[in-house]
Amino acid sequence: MSWPGRRLAMLAARLLVALALLALAAWLVGLQALLEQVRRVDPGWFALAVLAVAASYWISATRWISIAAILGLKAPARDLRLAYAQAIAINVVLPGATLGGDTFRSVRLQRIGNPLGESALSVLLDRASGLWILCLLSLCTGLGLVFTGHLDAVHLPDAAGRLDLRSIAWIYLGALAAAVALPFVPLRFASARARGGSSRLLARLAELHELTVSRGRPLARSLWTSLMVQVLCALALWLCQIAAGGSAGYLAVQAIAAPVFIAGVVPLSYGGFGARELVALGAFPLVGVDPQTAVTAGALYGVSAVLLGLAAAPLLVVRSASPLPLGTGVGGGE
């Protein structure tokens, strides 16, 4: 099979997986109940959710600009904001495509006149910063809800009648704690291997690792932007839940936001649909939201991203204001 054929087959497979996961979520909550919930969606609350997501995108672009500058890269704000908006459009118009939004951002930064490795590192650190703060914020909020007793009155029905929600909450919080601790695991094996001259690739990775370590303090100071992004994303998810007819408080939604958002970016389904709704079905009931509202809220968050991506699609024809350096191309060297 040719490469275009394999790519088309991969996209088709992901679409089928998304449809299968959506069908499973609909079957678990009941299709009629889900359709009725969708018909009752409040457009006003949903419009506010879209605005919150748009604000989170703006600050996310600011975070990427800051990280690129900290790494010593040429990072003109206008060009990087344009590239970020175009990446959002690519993720919606061509979800699962070979040239995804993150790859596009790396290439665009490289074409401005930066080394490709450092350009890709800026995107990786941008993603990692957001993921780490997301897990930390959900962990701290969840611990606060557990210790203040706000979860004690919420129960999940099962065949026996009730589940021990507190035990489930502790398992969930333990998983979040492991995710938060992961970046502190020593990652210097590449540096040790590189000193032995075993691989040019390992030597390059070690160089990028040392660059990251040397910029540790300014990178840590930039985490406030990730905090703002995740607060806004949780706000958008809370507004989607309100639009769907839910009544959980903002902090409760923030506590369960991490798995919902992570499911939306795992490359398992098409544009996050299917995986996000299925995880929302398991997460939202932990804070007292009924299953059909949970699935609807997850879907509304996905739709908000699609609407913003489509709104940004016309920017795909806009060129960067910075001239490309001579000899620089998409596959250029570092």
C-alpha positions as CSV (number, residue, x, y, z in Angstrom):
1,M,0.0,0.0,0.0
2,S,1.3,3.5,-0.9
3,W,2.0,6.1,1.8
4,P,-1.1,8.2,1.0
5,G,-3.1,5.0,1.1
6,R,-1.7,4.0,4.5
7,R,-2.4,7.5,5.9
8,L,-6.0,7.4,4.6
9,A,-6.4,3.9,6.2
10,M,-5.0,5.2,9.5
11,L,-7.4,8.2,9.5
12,A,-10.3,5.9,8.6
13,A,-9.3,3.5,11.5
14,R,-9.2,6.4,14.0
15,L,-12.6,7.6,12.8
16,L,-14.0,4.1,13.3
17,V,-12.5,4.0,16.8
18,A,-14.0,7.3,17.7
19,L,-17.5,6.3,16.4
20,A,-17.2,3.0,18.3
21,L,-16.3,4.8,21.5
22,L,-19.1,7.3,21.1
23,A,-21.5,4.5,20.4
24,L,-20.3,2.7,23.6
25,A,-20.8,5.8,25.7
26,A,-24.3,6.3,24.2
27,W,-25.2,2.7,24.9
28,L,-23.9,2.9,28.5
29,V,-26.1,6.0,29.3
30,G,-29.0,5.2,27.0
31,L,-29.3,6.8,23.6
32,Q,-32.7,8.3,24.2
33,A,-31.6,9.9,27.5
34,L,-28.5,11.2,25.8
35,L,-30.4,12.7,22.9
36,E,-32.9,14.3,25.3
37,Q,-29.9,15.8,27.3
38,V,-28.4,17.2,24.1
39,R,-31.7,18.9,23.1
40,R,-31.8,20.7,26.4
41,V,-28.3,22.2,26.0
42,D,-28.3,25.9,27.0
43,P,-26.6,27.9,24.1
44,G,-25.8,30.9,26.3
45,W,-23.7,28.8,28.7
46,F,-22.1,27.0,25.8
47,A,-21.1,30.3,24.2
48,L,-19.4,31.3,27.4
49,A,-17.5,28.0,27.3
50,V,-16.3,28.7,23.8
51,L,-15.0,32.1,24.9
52,A,-13.2,30.5,27.9
53,V,-11.5,28.0,25.5
54,A,-10.5,30.8,23.2
55,A,-8.9,32.7,26.1
56,S,-7.0,29.6,27.1
57,Y,-5.6,29.3,23.5
58,W,-4.4,32.9,23.7
59,I,-2.6,32.4,26.9
60,S,-1.2,29.0,25.6
61,A,0.3,30.9,22.7
62,T,1.8,33.3,25.2
63,R,3.3,30.4,27.1
64,W,4.9,29.0,24.0
65,I,6.4,32.4,23.1
66,S,7.8,32.7,26.6
67,I,9.4,29.2,26.5
68,A,10.9,29.7,23.1
69,A,12.5,33.0,24.3
70,I,13.8,31.3,27.5
71,L,15.5,28.7,25.3
72,G,17.2,31.5,23.4
73,L,15.2,31.1,20.2
74,K,14.1,33.8,17.8
75,A,10.4,34.1,18.8
76,P,8.5,37.0,17.3
77,A,5.1,37.2,19.1
78,R,3.1,37.8,15.9
79,D,4.6,34.9,14.0
80,L,4.2,32.5,16.9
81,R,0.6,33.5,17.6
82,L,-0.2,33.0,14.0
83,A,1.5,29.6,14.0
84,Y,-0.4,28.6,17.1
85,A,-3.7,29.5,15.5
86,Q,-2.8,27.7,12.4
87,A,-1.8,24.6,14.4
88,I,-5.3,24.7,16.1
89,A,-6.9,24.8,12.7
90,I,-4.7,21.9,11.4
91,N,-5.7,19.8,14.4
92,V,-9.4,20.3,13.5
93,V,-9.3,20.3,9.8
94,L,-6.8,17.4,9.6
95,P,-7.0,15.5,12.9
96,G,-4.5,12.7,13.0
97,A,-2.7,13.9,9.9
98,T,1.1,13.3,9.5
99,L,1.8,17.0,9.9
100,G,-0.1,17.6,13.1
101,G,-0.4,20.9,15.0
102,D,2.7,20.3,17.2
103,T,4.9,19.3,14.3
104,F,3.7,22.3,12.3
105,R,4.6,24.6,15.2
106,S,8.1,23.0,15.4
107,V,8.7,23.4,11.7
108,R,7.3,27.0,11.6
109,L,9.7,28.0,14.5
110,Q,12.6,26.4,12.7
111,R,11.8,28.2,9.5
112,I,12.0,31.5,11.3
113,G,15.7,30.8,11.7
114,N,16.0,28.5,14.8
115,P,17.6,25.0,15.1
116,L,15.0,22.3,14.6
117,G,15.9,20.4,17.8
118,E,15.4,23.5,20.0
119,S,12.3,24.4,18.1
120,A,10.8,20.9,18.8
121,L,12.0,21.2,22.4
122,S,10.0,24.4,22.9
123,V,6.8,22.7,21.7
124,L,7.5,19.6,23.9
125,L,8.1,21.8,27.0
126,D,5.0,23.8,26.2
127,R,3.0,20.5,26.2
128,A,4.7,19.1,29.2
129,S,4.2,22.3,31.2
130,G,0.5,22.3,30.6
131,L,0.1,18.6,31.4
132,W,2.1,18.8,34.6
133,I,0.1,21.8,35.9
134,L,-3.2,20.1,34.8
135,C,-2.4,17.0,36.9
136,L,-1.1,19.1,39.8
137,L,-4.2,21.3,39.8
138,S,-6.6,18.4,39.7
139,L,-4.6,16.6,42.4
140,C,-4.6,19.6,44.8
141,T,-8.3,20.4,44.2
142,G,-9.3,16.7,44.6
143,L,-7.3,16.4,47.9
144,G,-9.1,19.5,49.1
145,L,-12.5,18.1,48.3
146,V,-11.7,14.8,50.0
147,F,-10.3,16.3,53.2
148,T,-13.2,18.8,53.5
149,G,-15.7,16.0,53.1
150,H,-17.3,17.3,50.0
151,L,-17.3,13.9,48.3
152,D,-18.8,12.0,51.2
153,A,-22.4,12.5,50.2
154,V,-21.8,11.5,46.5
155,H,-22.3,7.8,45.6
156,L,-22.2,5.8,42.5
157,P,-24.8,3.1,42.0
158,D,-23.8,-0.4,41.1
159,A,-25.3,-3.9,41.2
160,A,-24.9,-4.0,45.0
161,G,-26.3,-0.6,45.6
162,R,-23.4,1.7,46.3
163,L,-19.7,1.9,45.7
164,D,-17.1,3.2,48.2
165,L,-16.5,6.6,46.5
166,R,-13.8,7.6,48.9
167,S,-11.7,4.6,48.0
168,I,-12.2,5.3,44.3
169,A,-11.2,9.0,44.9
170,W,-8.0,7.9,46.6
171,I,-7.0,5.6,43.7
172,Y,-7.7,8.4,41.3
173,L,-5.7,10.9,43.4
174,G,-2.8,8.4,43.7
175,A,-2.6,8.1,39.9
176,L,-2.5,11.9,39.6
177,A,0.2,12.1,42.3
178,A,2.3,9.6,40.2
179,A,1.8,11.7,37.1
180,V,2.9,14.9,39.0
181,A,6.0,13.1,40.4
182,L,7.1,11.7,37.0
183,P,9.1,14.8,35.8
184,F,11.3,14.4,38.9
185,V,12.5,11.0,38.0
186,P,16.2,11.3,36.9
187,L,16.5,11.5,33.1
188,R,20.2,11.8,32.8
189,F,20.8,8.4,31.2
190,A,21.1,10.0,27.8
191,S,23.9,12.4,29.0
192,A,25.8,9.5,30.5
193,R,25.5,7.4,27.3
194,A,26.4,10.4,25.1
195,R,29.7,11.0,27.1
196,G,30.7,7.6,25.9
197,G,30.2,8.7,22.2
198,S,27.7,5.9,21.6
199,S,25.3,7.8,19.4
200,R,25.1,11.2,17.6
201,L,21.3,11.2,18.4
202,L,21.9,10.5,22.1
203,A,24.5,13.3,22.1
204,R,22.0,15.7,20.6
205,L,19.3,14.6,23.1
206,A,21.8,15.1,25.9
207,E,22.5,18.6,24.6
208,L,18.8,19.5,24.6
209,H,18.5,18.0,28.1
210,E,21.3,20.1,29.4
211,L,19.8,23.2,27.8
212,T,16.5,22.5,29.6
213,V,18.2,22.0,32.9
214,S,20.3,25.2,32.5
215,R,17.0,27.1,31.9
216,G,15.2,25.5,34.8
217,R,14.5,28.6,36.9
218,P,13.1,30.8,34.2
219,L,11.1,27.8,32.9
220,A,9.7,27.3,36.4
221,R,8.7,30.9,36.6
222,S,6.8,30.5,33.3
223,L,4.5,27.9,34.9
224,W,2.0,30.7,35.9
225,T,0.9,30.8,32.3
226,S,0.1,27.1,32.4
227,L,-1.8,27.6,35.6
228,M,-4.0,30.3,33.9
229,V,-4.5,28.0,30.9
230,Q,-5.7,25.1,33.0
231,V,-8.0,27.3,35.2
232,L,-9.6,28.6,32.0
233,C,-9.9,25.1,30.5
234,A,-11.5,23.8,33.7
235,L,-13.8,26.8,33.6
236,A,-14.8,25.9,30.0
237,L,-15.5,22.3,31.0
238,W,-17.6,23.5,34.0
239,L,-19.5,25.8,31.7
240,C,-20.1,22.9,29.3
241,Q,-21.4,20.9,32.2
242,I,-23.7,23.8,33.2
243,A,-24.9,24.1,29.6
244,A,-25.7,20.4,29.6
245,G,-27.8,20.7,32.7
246,G,-25.3,19.7,35.4
247,S,-25.0,21.4,38.8
248,A,-21.5,20.5,40.0
249,G,-19.4,23.3,41.3
250,Y,-16.3,24.7,39.5
251,L,-13.8,23.1,42.0
252,A,-15.5,19.7,41.6
253,V,-15.1,19.9,37.8
254,Q,-11.5,21.1,38.2
255,A,-10.8,18.0,40.3
256,I,-11.8,15.6,37.6
257,A,-10.6,17.6,34.6
258,A,-7.2,16.0,34.2
259,P,-8.4,12.6,32.8
260,V,-11.0,14.2,30.6
261,F,-8.5,16.6,29.0
262,I,-5.8,13.9,28.7
263,A,-8.2,11.6,26.9
264,G,-8.9,14.4,24.4
265,V,-5.3,14.5,23.3
266,V,-4.4,10.8,23.3
267,P,-4.1,9.8,19.7
268,L,-6.6,7.0,20.0
269,S,-9.7,8.6,18.4
270,Y,-10.6,11.3,15.9
271,G,-10.0,14.8,17.3
272,G,-10.4,13.4,20.9
273,F,-14.1,12.5,20.3
274,G,-15.1,9.1,21.7
275,A,-12.2,8.8,24.2
276,R,-13.0,12.1,25.9
277,E,-16.7,11.3,26.3
278,L,-16.0,7.8,27.6
279,V,-13.6,9.1,30.2
280,A,-16.0,11.9,31.1
281,L,-18.6,9.2,31.7
282,G,-16.4,7.7,34.4
283,A,-15.0,10.9,35.9
284,F,-18.0,13.2,36.2
285,P,-20.1,10.9,38.4
286,L,-17.3,11.1,41.0
287,V,-18.6,14.6,41.7
288,G,-22.3,13.9,41.4
289,V,-23.0,14.5,37.8
290,D,-25.3,12.0,36.1
291,P,-23.9,10.0,33.2
292,Q,-25.8,11.6,30.3
293,T,-24.8,15.0,31.4
294,A,-21.2,13.9,31.7
295,V,-21.1,12.6,28.2
296,T,-22.8,15.7,26.8
297,A,-20.4,18.0,28.7
298,G,-17.4,16.1,27.2
299,A,-18.9,16.3,23.7
300,L,-19.6,20.1,24.1
301,Y,-16.0,20.7,25.1
302,G,-14.9,18.9,21.9
303,V,-17.3,20.9,19.8
304,S,-16.0,24.2,21.2
305,A,-12.5,23.2,20.1
306,V,-13.8,22.3,16.6
307,L,-15.6,25.7,16.3
308,L,-12.5,27.6,17.2
309,G,-10.4,25.5,14.9
310,L,-12.8,26.2,12.0
311,A,-12.8,29.9,12.9
312,A,-9.0,29.8,12.6
313,A,-8.9,27.8,9.4
314,P,-8.8,31.0,7.1
315,L,-5.4,31.8,8.8
316,L,-3.9,28.8,7.1
317,V,-3.3,30.9,4.0
318,V,-1.7,33.7,5.9
319,R,2.1,33.8,5.7
320,S,4.6,34.6,8.5
321,A,5.7,38.2,8.6
322,S,9.4,37.1,9.3
323,P,11.4,36.4,6.1
324,L,12.7,32.9,5.8
325,P,16.5,32.6,6.1
326,L,18.3,31.5,2.9
327,G,18.8,27.7,2.8
328,T,16.1,27.0,5.3
329,G,13.4,24.6,4.5
330,V,11.0,22.2,6.2
331,G,13.6,19.5,6.3
332,G,16.5,21.8,7.0
333,G,19.4,21.0,9.3
334,E,20.1,22.4,12.7
